[in-house]
Amino acid sequence: MKLKYGYYHLVAILTVSIWGLTFISTKILIQHGLTPQEIFFYRFLIAYIGIWFISPRRLFTHRWKDEFWLMAGGIFGGSLYFFTENTALEITQASNVSFIICTAPLLTTILSLLFYKNEKATKGLIGGSLLALVGVGLVVFNGSVVLKISPVGDLLTLLAALSWAFYSLIIKKMAGCYPTVFITRKIFFYGMLTILPAFCIHPLRSDFSMLLQSTVLLNLLFLAILASLVCFVLWNVVLKQLGTVRASNYIYLNPLVTMVASALILQEHITLIALAGAACILLGVYLAEKK
């Protein structure tokens, strides 16, 4: 049994590690002219087409109430989350967004304790979560004492973090009712459907030639196939097996992976403060996950 759950912890680490690389791919795609909304739409569209090859052919859930919950999952874990986060990046500092978005595990814990009586918050979980959040702050702000407050941008980021927390609870609710790949497929569909109104403000461009550029195509496939199709399925399984609170704590590793990847790929410098933050994150996650 311990070996089984150890496997799911490793899957959670692998999934979050891949998500930590998505920042770099998204940045490259934006540099090549794609808007955040276009990146999200193409990412989920490719993932949706791909998941049909492994998903049950059922079109709808058994009950319309369940269909509503999965539509909510597509909004909270898809369109609303990515739209608020990407819009915030255009308004406030990236460091603010990176830090505030990592409050998602803390918000998930609070919501889980409110809605699910079987979720328990131990001293180790609370202390580890707070220590990991401090570590995230050290990694993201890198010792900078200048914190520029942008009420609209920071509020949008907090909304994105809260949105992901609600998504985690929805998946927990639906996980025992339907196959994971079916749930994930519905999430992709409703995510794409509910992002369409955003194109009324920023229309989807009809020039698809840029999508065939090797750099753009490879990064889109990475985001769609690996970071979306594979990782969303794995993450939904992890949420089911480990619970929303324990699984969500691994999100603290996200900026740590981004920091290492940025140093290796973008040649960005890692400072002693960032290393201290990395140590806090690792220790915090360990304490939070330790029973």
Order of alpha helices (4+ residues) and beta strands (2+ residues): alpha-alpha-alpha-alpha-alpha-alpha-alpha-alpha-alpha-alpha-alpha-alpha-alpha-alpha
